[in-house]
Amino acid sequence: MKPLRNDCFALPPGVNWTPVEEALERLRSRLHPVVEVEREVPLSQVNDRILASDVYAPRAHPPSTNSAVDGYALAGPLTDVPCTLPLVDGRSAAGEPYMGQVPKGYAIRILTGAVIPAGTDTVVLEEDCEVRDGQLHLNGTLKAGANARKAGEDIKVEDRILTAGTRLSPTQISVLASVGVEAVDVYQRLRVGVLSTGDEVKPVGAPVTDWQIYDANRPMLSALVSQLGYELVDLGHVLDRAEEVRAALERGAEQCDLILTSGGVSAGDEDHVSKTLKEHGDISNWRIAIKPGRPLALAMFRGTPVVGLPGNPVAAWVCALRFGAPAMALLAGAEWFEPQAYTMPADFSKNKKPGRSEMLRARVRDGKVEVFGSEGSGRVTGLAWSEGLVELDESAQQIEPGTPVRFIPYGSFGL
């Protein structure tokens, strides 16, 4: 695949503060798939993979006109009622079609899914008729084609049934199988490296002092990567040492298609992620008008894109979802997506200042949107409590209970 340009994340001169929608549009316009294509992968192995080429139906679905119900097949329409039709000896069943011709004015027993025999085009439900002495007795009118599923009414031969960039799910695999597609071309799984930094951060299980914290970001981001269907490369945790950060990024550049880091991307003395990227790569610090979040380091290191997330867990989570998830999808060969949001009444009050978008941890109860009691970006309990995000745009807003707000469930990001 064509690599990304080293300057793909560069901001225009004079741009220092970027609204959320503008930042997302810039990402979408500058990224493209970076993974190779695997050819002719069997359907048994393509669940949660991303389709690399359009798929066209080699066969119609259904392949033959068939019955939607148990009943009797005849030639329609049937308007001269009540009437009696003689029955043909035999029946048409799923997998055992009647091979003869049904004479005009006759009917034949048919079961659900069975091919409608030649000479008939309409099926009457067995509940709407009566058989006596080998004769079919009908009392109601019947339109031609009633209770019949026509050949190709769902899919015609050569119809495009799925497009490149589609993430395959069990339901889409069913569509492929229904027309006899045995294998498809899919993109290789995007390999995403996750790296944590910080002297104060310790991996879970390590001994800690009062001035140290356990690493919440790496397990969180690793789980996110895996749940989104990508291949996780755990780059571990490194201290705030330039040589350690550089070595970890070099490992990531060799093994990964994308690197997610958390912490160390500001301009402080010990922010060695941003320093290393400046010295050995190409970095742009996007100051995005979003709370929580704001700083988002986007860089190229040895040809590999790096997304530097904030160190606070809530900010890292919000930025990973809002910017990282659609960017990873595009790099992986899928379509860029804008998460589905729902307008729902608020069950909270808030006086929002103008200038930045805000993402509030939220959940829905009894048809109303609740938000977590604290907006602090270090309050990890709010992450477990929440089921989605309320997104407020840059404008000043006075929100009271009942005010319509934009709620984005986590499922809209593919979780």
SEBA-79821 format. One record per residue (C-alpha): residue number from 1; residue in three letters; x negated, y negated, z negated. Coordinates in pm, 1 decimal. Example, Ala and Ser with C-alpha at 12.3 -4.5 7.8 and 13.67 -1.06 7.14 Angstrom:
! SEBA-79821
- nr  rest  c1  c2  c3
- 1  ALA  -1230.0  450.0  -780.0
- 2  SER  -1367.0  106.0  -714.0
***
This chain:
! SEBA-79821
- nr  rest  c1  c2  c3
- 1  MET  0.0  0.0  0.0
- 2  LYS  -105.3  -359.4  53.8
- 3  PRO  -269.0  -495.2  -266.2
- 4  LEU  -150.5  -811.2  -435.4
- 5  ARG  -347.8  -1127.6  -369.0
- 6  ASN  -577.1  -1242.4  -647.1
- 7  ASP  -404.5  -1581.7  -650.3
- 8  CYS  -49.4  -1448.0  -635.6
- 9  PHE  33.8  -1589.4  -979.3
- 10  ALA  -116.3  -1934.6  -922.5
- 11  LEU  113.2  -2225.9  -1006.8
- 12  PRO  143.8  -2531.1  -782.6
- 13  PRO  -61.1  -2834.9  -893.9
- 14  GLY  110.7  -3033.7  -1166.1
- 15  VAL  349.7  -2756.3  -1273.2
- 16  ASN  326.2  -2712.6  -1649.0
- 17  TRP  678.1  -2620.3  -1760.1
- 18  THR  878.2  -2362.5  -1567.2
- 19  PRO  1251.4  -2294.6  -1608.1
- 20  VAL  1346.4  -1928.1  -1641.7
- 21  GLU  1522.8  -1897.9  -1305.9
- 22  GLU  1233.4  -2064.3  -1125.9
- 23  ALA  982.7  -1833.5  -1294.5
- 24  LEU  1185.5  -1528.5  -1195.1
- 25  GLU  1212.4  -1647.8  -835.2
- 26  ARG  837.3  -1703.7  -818.5
- 27  LEU  772.3  -1353.1  -942.5
- 28  ARG  1017.1  -1203.5  -695.2
- 29  SER  864.1  -1388.5  -399.8
- 30  ARG  504.9  -1292.0  -483.9
- 31  LEU  531.7  -925.0  -573.2
- 32  HIS  573.4  -617.4  -356.2
- 33  PRO  539.8  -241.0  -401.7
- 34  VAL  186.4  -134.6  -495.5
- 35  VAL  235.6  242.9  -518.1
- 36  GLU  190.6  505.9  -249.4
- 37  VAL  464.7  722.3  -97.3
- 38  GLU  513.2  1094.1  -161.2
- 39  ARG  667.3  1267.0  138.9
- 40  GLU  941.2  1530.6  138.8
- 41  VAL  982.9  1574.4  -235.4
- 42  PRO  1252.5  1836.3  -319.8
- 43  LEU  1575.0  1714.1  -477.1
- 44  SER  1495.0  1909.2  -792.4
- 45  GLN  1203.5  1670.6  -853.6
- 46  VAL  1341.8  1329.0  -759.4
- 47  ASN  1562.9  1234.4  -1054.0
- 48  ASP  1468.9  882.6  -1170.1
- 49  ARG  1233.6  840.4  -873.0
- 50  ILE  1253.7  547.6  -631.6
- 51  LEU  1351.1  619.5  -272.7
- 52  ALA  1084.3  509.3  -23.1
- 53  SER  1288.5  526.2  297.3
- 54  ASP  1650.3  508.6  406.3
- 55  VAL  1837.3  838.4  421.8
- 56  TYR  2084.4  921.7  699.8
- 57  ALA  2340.9  1198.4  679.5
- 58  PRO  2258.3  1507.1  888.6
- 59  ARG  2612.5  1637.4  831.0
- 60  ALA  2958.1  1495.0  770.4
- 61  HIS  3130.6  1508.0  434.3
- 62  PRO  3367.7  1675.0  425.9
- 63  PRO  3251.9  1873.4  729.8
- 64  SER  3607.0  1991.4  810.9
- 65  THR  3954.3  1860.5  741.1
- 66  ASN  4068.4  2036.1  424.0
- 67  SER  4349.6  2049.2  175.5
- 68  ALA  4352.8  1830.1  -134.8
- 69  VAL  4610.5  2052.1  -309.2
- 70  ASP  4750.6  2401.7  -334.4
- 71  GLY  5052.9  2430.5  -108.3
- 72  TYR  5151.2  2498.8  251.5
- 73  ALA  5003.1  2361.2  574.1
- 74  LEU  5224.3  2258.1  863.2
- 75  ALA  5238.4  2013.2  1151.2
- 76  GLY  5364.0  1672.3  1039.2
- 77  PRO  5542.8  1445.4  1008.5
- 78  LEU  5838.0  1616.9  844.9
- 79  THR  6147.5  1398.9  862.5
- 80  ASP  6427.2  1636.5  967.8
- 81  VAL  6504.6  1762.8  618.1
- 82  PRO  6622.0  1968.0  448.2
- 83  CYS  6474.4  2238.2  667.1
- 84  THR  6332.0  2588.5  664.3
- 85  LEU  6002.8  2694.1  826.4
- 86  PRO  5891.6  3051.5  882.8
- 87  LEU  5558.9  3142.1  719.9
- 88  VAL  5260.9  3281.6  909.7
- 89  ASP  5122.2  3599.0  759.9
- 90  GLY  4793.5  3511.9  589.3
- 91  ARG  4645.9  3212.4  412.8
- 92  SER  4359.5  2963.9  418.2
- 93  ALA  4138.8  2955.3  108.2
- 94  ALA  3817.7  2771.5  21.6
- 95  GLY  3538.6  2973.6  177.2
- 96  GLU  3787.6  3196.6  361.9
- 97  PRO  3953.1  2987.2  634.8
- 98  TYR  4240.6  3111.8  845.7
- 99  MET  4088.0  3162.9  1188.0
- 100  GLY  4404.4  3179.3  1397.9
- 101  GLN  4637.4  2915.3  1541.7
- 102  VAL  4953.3  2828.0  1349.4
- 103  PRO  5243.1  2805.8  1596.2
- 104  LYS  5443.7  2484.1  1611.2
- 105  GLY  5728.4  2489.5  1362.2
- 106  TYR  5553.8  2737.5  1131.5
- 107  ALA  5373.7  2693.2  800.1
- 108  ILE  5094.3  2879.1  620.0
- 109  ARG  4980.9  2919.3  260.6
- 110  ILE  4675.2  2702.9  180.6
- 111  LEU  4464.9  2646.2  -130.7
- 112  THR  4273.7  2340.1  -250.9
- 113  GLY  3954.9  2280.8  -54.1
- 114  ALA  4048.8  2519.9  224.9
- 115  VAL  4004.1  2422.1  588.7
- 116  ILE  4334.6  2317.0  742.5
- 117  PRO  4410.1  2570.7  1017.6
- 118  ALA  4445.3  2480.5  1383.1
- 119  GLY  4799.8  2374.1  1465.6
- 120  THR  4852.0  2201.2  1128.5
- 121  ASP  4755.9  1863.0  987.2
- 122  THR  4973.2  1816.2  679.5
- 123  VAL  5008.2  1989.3  342.3
- 124  VAL  5310.6  2003.0  117.5
- 125  LEU  5250.2  2061.6  -254.7
- 126  GLU  5375.9  2394.0  -375.1
- 127  GLU  5574.2  2208.5  -645.0
- 128  ASP  5769.9  2024.9  -373.0
- 129  CYS  5892.7  2331.1  -186.2
- 130  GLU  6027.1  2679.7  -239.2
- 131  VAL  5955.8  3014.1  -75.4
- 132  ARG  6242.6  3257.0  -34.4
- 133  ASP  6249.6  3567.4  183.1
- 134  GLY  5930.3  3469.1  367.6
- 135  GLN  6068.8  3125.7  451.6
- 136  LEU  5944.9  2784.9  333.5
- 137  HIS  6230.4  2560.1  220.3
- 138  LEU  6167.5  2183.0  206.9
- 139  ASN  6394.5  1905.0  92.9
- 140  GLY  6183.7  1586.4  114.6
- 141  THR  6019.2  1393.8  397.8
- 142  LEU  5644.1  1420.1  450.1
- 143  LYS  5408.8  1189.5  640.5
- 144  ALA  5169.0  1334.9  890.6
- 145  GLY  4830.2  1393.3  726.0
- 146  ALA  4968.0  1402.7  372.0
- 147  ASN  4742.7  1578.4  118.4
- 148  ALA  4473.8  1636.7  380.5
- 149  ARG  4113.5  1516.5  347.1
- 150  LYS  3992.1  1440.0  698.0
- 151  ALA  3653.2  1551.6  823.4
- 152  GLY  3397.2  1276.1  774.4
- 153  GLU  3631.8  1050.7  579.1
- 154  ASP  3364.1  1014.8  308.2
- 155  ILE  3043.9  1036.7  514.0
- 156  LYS  3000.5  1059.9  889.8
- 157  VAL  2702.3  1214.6  1065.9
- 158  GLU  2416.4  961.0  1085.9
- 159  ASP  2571.8  731.9  824.8
- 160  ARG  2306.0  563.4  611.8
- 161  ILE  2389.3  706.4  272.4
- 162  LEU  2107.9  562.5  59.3
- 163  THR  1863.5  277.5  113.8
- 164  ALA  1495.5  249.6  33.0
- 165  GLY  1438.3  102.4  -310.1
- 166  THR  1723.1  296.0  -470.7
- 167  ARG  1638.0  454.7  -805.5
- 168  LEU  1776.5  805.2  -775.3
- 169  SER  2018.3  923.7  -1040.6
- 170  PRO  2215.0  1249.7  -1074.5
- 171  THR  2510.6  1096.7  -889.5
- 172  GLN  2298.2  988.4  -594.0
- 173  ILE  2126.6  1325.4  -584.2
- 174  SER  2476.6  1473.4  -556.2
- 175  VAL  2540.0  1261.7  -246.6
- 176  LEU  2215.9  1382.1  -88.2
- 177  ALA  2295.6  1743.8  -163.7
- 178  SER  2651.3  1713.9  -32.1
- 179  VAL  2526.0  1655.4  321.6
- 180  GLY  2242.3  1908.1  303.6
- 181  VAL  1943.5  1680.9  242.3
- 182  GLU  1678.1  1904.6  85.8
- 183  ALA  1394.2  1656.6  29.0
- 184  VAL  1331.4  1282.6  46.4
- 185  ASP  1040.8  1038.3  47.8
- 186  VAL  987.2  868.9  -288.1
- 187  TYR  733.1  629.2  -429.5
- 188  GLN  477.0  758.8  -672.7
- 189  ARG  561.2  661.6  -1028.7
- 190  LEU  427.3  322.6  -1126.9
- 191  ARG  144.8  369.8  -1377.4
- 192  VAL  178.6  110.1  -1652.7
- 193  GLY  -91.6  57.9  -1911.5
- 194  VAL  -1.0  -77.3  -2255.6
- 195  LEU  -269.9  -253.5  -2459.3
- 196  SER  -247.6  -409.6  -2804.7
- 197  THR  -500.9  -656.1  -2945.9
- 198  GLY  -575.1  -828.4  -3272.9
- 199  ASP  -795.6  -797.6  -3581.4
- 200  GLU  -488.4  -816.7  -3803.4
- 201  VAL  -311.4  -537.0  -3615.7
- 202  LYS  -359.2  -173.1  -3709.4
- 203  PRO  -219.5  141.0  -3545.9
- 204  VAL  51.0  320.0  -3741.5
- 205  GLY  -112.1  567.1  -3976.2
- 206  ALA  -431.6  366.1  -4027.4
- 207  PRO  -513.6  222.8  -4371.2
- 208  VAL  -411.3  -143.4  -4405.7
- 209  THR  -474.6  -431.7  -4643.4
- 210  ASP  -228.6  -705.1  -4739.2
- 211  TRP  -351.0  -929.5  -4458.1
- 212  GLN  -303.0  -665.6  -4188.7
- 213  ILE  10.8  -548.1  -4009.0
- 214  TYR  107.9  -231.6  -3831.6
- 215  ASP  124.4  -241.8  -3454.1
- 216  ALA  492.9  -262.7  -3359.7
- 217  ASN  435.5  -380.3  -3003.6
- 218  ARG  245.8  -88.2  -2852.6
- 219  PRO  499.7  179.5  -2957.5
- 220  MET  784.5  -49.5  -2852.3
- 221  LEU  639.5  -133.9  -2510.6
- 222  SER  528.7  225.2  -2452.4
- 223  ALA  880.7  349.1  -2515.7
- 224  LEU  1016.6  79.4  -2284.3
- 225  VAL  783.2  183.8  -2002.3
- 226  SER  876.8  549.9  -2039.7
- 227  GLN  1248.8  481.9  -2060.3
- 228  LEU  1233.5  271.4  -1745.2
- 229  GLY  1098.3  577.7  -1565.3
- 230  TYR  733.0  479.5  -1522.7
- 231  GLU  417.4  670.5  -1610.0
- 232  LEU  273.5  544.1  -1936.2
- 233  VAL  -100.2  496.0  -1976.3
- 234  ASP  -179.7  425.7  -2340.5
- 235  LEU  -477.6  186.6  -2346.6
- 236  GLY  -473.2  178.3  -2724.3
- 237  HIS  -553.7  -108.9  -2958.7
- 238  VAL  -867.2  -322.4  -2951.0
- 239  LEU  -1007.4  -580.3  -3190.7
- 240  ASP  -1054.9  -944.7  -3099.7
- 241  ARG  -1392.7  -879.3  -2943.4
- 242  ALA  -1462.9  -990.7  -2588.6
- 243  GLU  -1653.1  -673.9  -2500.1
- 244  GLU  -1376.1  -445.9  -2633.3
- 245  VAL  -1104.3  -636.6  -2450.8
- 246  ARG  -1300.6  -630.5  -2127.6
- 247  ALA  -1368.9  -256.1  -2156.1
- 248  ALA  -999.0  -185.0  -2216.8
- 249  LEU  -896.4  -395.6  -1917.5
- 250  GLU  -1153.3  -220.0  -1701.1
- 251  ARG  -1010.0  118.0  -1802.8
- 252  GLY  -665.6  -10.8  -1723.7
- 253  ALA  -767.7  -143.6  -1382.6
- 254  GLU  -907.0  200.6  -1292.9
- 255  GLN  -605.1  400.0  -1414.5
- 256  CYS  -302.0  172.2  -1377.5
- 257  ASP  -92.1  -16.1  -1126.8
- 258  LEU  3.7  -272.8  -1391.6
- 259  ILE  -121.6  -361.4  -1740.1
- 260  LEU  98.6  -495.2  -2021.3
- 261  THR  -86.6  -663.1  -2306.1
- 262  SER  46.2  -818.7  -2624.0
- 263  GLY  -130.3  -1093.1  -2816.4
- 264  GLY  -446.5  -1284.2  -2742.1
- 265  VAL  -317.1  -1483.5  -2445.7
- 266  SER  -309.1  -1834.0  -2591.9
- 267  ALA  -599.7  -2077.7  -2603.1
- 268  GLY  -732.6  -2008.3  -2954.4
- 269  ASP  -1085.5  -1913.3  -3056.1
- 270  GLU  -998.9  -1543.9  -3080.2
- 271  ASP  -765.2  -1517.0  -2781.2
- 272  HIS  -1001.2  -1290.3  -2591.6
- 273  VAL  -744.5  -1151.6  -2349.5
- 274  SER  -696.6  -1488.6  -2182.8
- 275  LYS  -1071.1  -1565.3  -2203.9
- 276  THR  -1166.1  -1234.2  -2044.9
- 277  LEU  -911.7  -1274.9  -1770.3
- 278  LYS  -1040.8  -1625.6  -1696.7
- 279  GLU  -1402.1  -1510.0  -1680.8
- 280  HIS  -1352.4  -1188.8  -1486.4
- 281  GLY  -1017.7  -1223.4  -1313.4
- 282  ASP  -764.1  -1477.9  -1197.5
- 283  ILE  -517.4  -1596.5  -1461.7
- 284  SER  -223.4  -1836.2  -1473.7
- 285  ASN  -63.3  -1925.2  -1804.5
- 286  TRP  301.6  -1985.1  -1724.1
- 287  ARG  464.1  -2203.3  -1986.5
- 288  ILE  819.4  -2084.8  -1943.4
- 289  ALA  1110.9  -2280.3  -2083.6
- 290  ILE  1235.8  -1992.1  -2294.1
- 291  LYS  1277.6  -1921.3  -2664.2
- 292  PRO  1139.0  -1690.9  -2788.8
- 293  GLY  845.7  -1651.8  -2554.4
- 294  ARG  711.8  -1959.2  -2380.5
- 295  PRO  353.0  -1845.3  -2298.9
- 296  LEU  336.4  -1571.0  -2035.7
- 297  ALA  -7.5  -1488.6  -1897.9
- 298  LEU  3.5  -1350.9  -1543.9
- 299  ALA  -327.5  -1241.3  -1401.7
- 300  MET  -513.8  -1021.6  -1157.9
- 301  PHE  -802.5  -817.3  -1298.7
- 302  ARG  -1005.6  -602.2  -1060.9
- 303  GLY  -709.4  -593.7  -823.9
- 304  THR  -457.8  -490.4  -1092.5
- 305  PRO  -179.6  -722.1  -1211.0
- 306  VAL  -177.2  -800.1  -1581.7
- 307  VAL  123.9  -930.7  -1774.8
- 308  GLY  11.0  -1086.7  -2101.4
- 309  LEU  301.0  -1088.5  -2345.6
- 310  PRO  328.8  -1289.7  -2667.9
- 311  GLY  216.0  -1119.4  -2986.6
- 312  ASN  534.9  -1160.6  -3189.4
- 313  PRO  748.3  -848.4  -3137.8
- 314  VAL  1074.8  -1027.6  -3056.8
- 315  ALA  906.7  -1257.7  -2804.9
- 316  ALA  722.0  -961.8  -2653.9
- 317  TRP  1050.5  -769.6  -2622.3
- 318  VAL  1240.8  -1057.6  -2463.6
- 319  CYS  965.4  -1135.7  -2212.6
- 320  ALA  911.3  -767.9  -2131.2
- 321  LEU  1280.6  -731.9  -2049.1
- 322  ARG  1350.7  -1063.0  -1878.1
- 323  PHE  1030.0  -1083.3  -1671.3
- 324  GLY  851.7  -750.3  -1700.2
- 325  ALA  1138.0  -513.7  -1616.5
- 326  PRO  1234.1  -667.6  -1278.3
- 327  ALA  867.4  -721.1  -1190.3
- 328  MET  784.1  -357.2  -1264.1
- 329  ALA  1082.7  -245.1  -1058.5
- 330  LEU  959.5  -440.1  -757.3
- 331  LEU  601.3  -314.4  -794.8
- 332  ALA  736.9  40.6  -819.9
- 333  GLY  925.8  13.7  -490.6
- 334  ALA  1272.7  -56.8  -627.0
- 335  GLU  1478.7  -364.2  -558.2
- 336  TRP  1432.5  -673.6  -770.4
- 337  PHE  1728.0  -689.2  -1003.5
- 338  GLU  1907.9  -955.2  -1198.7
- 339  PRO  2057.7  -791.5  -1508.9
- 340  GLN  2436.1  -770.3  -1518.7
- 341  ALA  2576.6  -1017.8  -1769.3
- 342  TYR  2925.2  -1044.3  -1915.0
- 343  THR  3105.9  -1358.5  -2025.1
- 344  MET  3252.4  -1293.5  -2368.6
- 345  PRO  3377.2  -1501.6  -2663.0
- 346  ALA  3120.0  -1590.2  -2928.7
- 347  ASP  3165.0  -1486.5  -3287.7
- 348  PHE  2904.3  -1735.6  -3411.1
- 349  SER  2825.7  -2104.9  -3430.6
- 350  LYS  2514.2  -2275.0  -3292.4
- 351  ASN  2402.7  -2625.2  -3205.2
- 352  LYS  2152.6  -2573.8  -2921.9
- 353  LYS  1911.0  -2846.6  -2820.2
- 354  PRO  1834.9  -2914.3  -2452.4
- 355  GLY  1510.0  -2820.9  -2278.4
- 356  ARG  1469.4  -2445.2  -2303.2
- 357  SER  1670.0  -2133.7  -2237.7
- 358  GLU  1730.1  -1927.4  -2549.0
- 359  MET  1765.9  -1552.0  -2581.6
- 360  LEU  1946.5  -1444.2  -2897.6
- 361  ARG  1954.4  -1087.0  -3022.0
- 362  ALA  2317.9  -987.1  -3005.5
- 363  ARG  2576.2  -712.5  -3010.2
- 364  VAL  2949.1  -682.3  -2935.5
- 365  ARG  3206.3  -596.3  -3198.1
- 366  ASP  3583.3  -607.8  -3146.0
- 367  GLY  3541.3  -784.2  -2812.7
- 368  LYS  3329.6  -1068.1  -2953.5
- 369  VAL  2956.1  -1135.8  -2946.7
- 370  GLU  2766.4  -1146.4  -3274.6
- 371  VAL  2408.0  -1272.8  -3304.4
- 372  PHE  2141.0  -1176.9  -3555.2
- 373  GLY  2125.3  -1404.4  -3855.7
- 374  SER  1765.0  -1518.6  -3801.0
- 375  GLU  1601.0  -1637.7  -3479.5
- 376  GLY  1249.4  -1575.5  -3611.0
- 377  SER  1041.6  -1395.2  -3346.8
- 378  GLY  874.5  -1177.6  -3609.0
- 379  ARG  1199.1  -1031.0  -3746.9
- 380  VAL  1182.4  -680.0  -3603.5
- 381  THR  1499.2  -574.2  -3787.7
- 382  GLY  1691.9  -787.1  -3540.9
- 383  LEU  1562.6  -572.8  -3257.5
- 384  ALA  1706.0  -255.8  -3410.1
- 385  TRP  2029.4  -436.4  -3498.6
- 386  SER  2086.3  -574.5  -3149.4
- 387  GLU  2239.5  -408.5  -2844.0
- 388  GLY  2162.8  -685.7  -2598.1
- 389  LEU  2085.7  -1054.1  -2560.6
- 390  VAL  2287.2  -1372.9  -2542.9
- 391  GLU  2129.1  -1600.5  -2283.0
- 392  LEU  2185.3  -1974.0  -2321.7
- 393  ASP  2064.8  -2198.8  -2040.8
- 394  GLU  1848.0  -2510.5  -2076.1
- 395  SER  2136.3  -2749.1  -2143.8
- 396  ALA  2244.8  -2877.1  -2484.2
- 397  GLN  2533.3  -2667.4  -2615.1
- 398  GLN  2766.4  -2667.0  -2909.5
- 399  ILE  2887.0  -2312.6  -2960.6
- 400  GLU  3172.8  -2226.0  -3191.7
- 401  PRO  3363.1  -1900.6  -3243.1
- 402  GLY  3557.9  -1836.6  -2922.9
- 403  THR  3315.5  -2025.5  -2693.0
- 404  PRO  3240.5  -1814.4  -2382.6
- 405  VAL  2876.7  -1699.2  -2378.2
- 406  ARG  2663.0  -1486.5  -2144.9
- 407  PHE  2591.4  -1143.6  -2297.3
- 408  ILE  2338.3  -909.3  -2133.4
- 409  PRO  2347.9  -553.7  -2271.9
- 410  TYR  2018.3  -368.5  -2280.9
- 411  GLY  2166.8  -118.2  -2039.5
- 412  SER  2157.9  -387.2  -1770.8
- 413  PHE  1778.6  -369.4  -1781.2
- 414  GLY  1785.4  3.8  -1716.0
- 415  LEU  1775.2  119.3  -2078.4
***
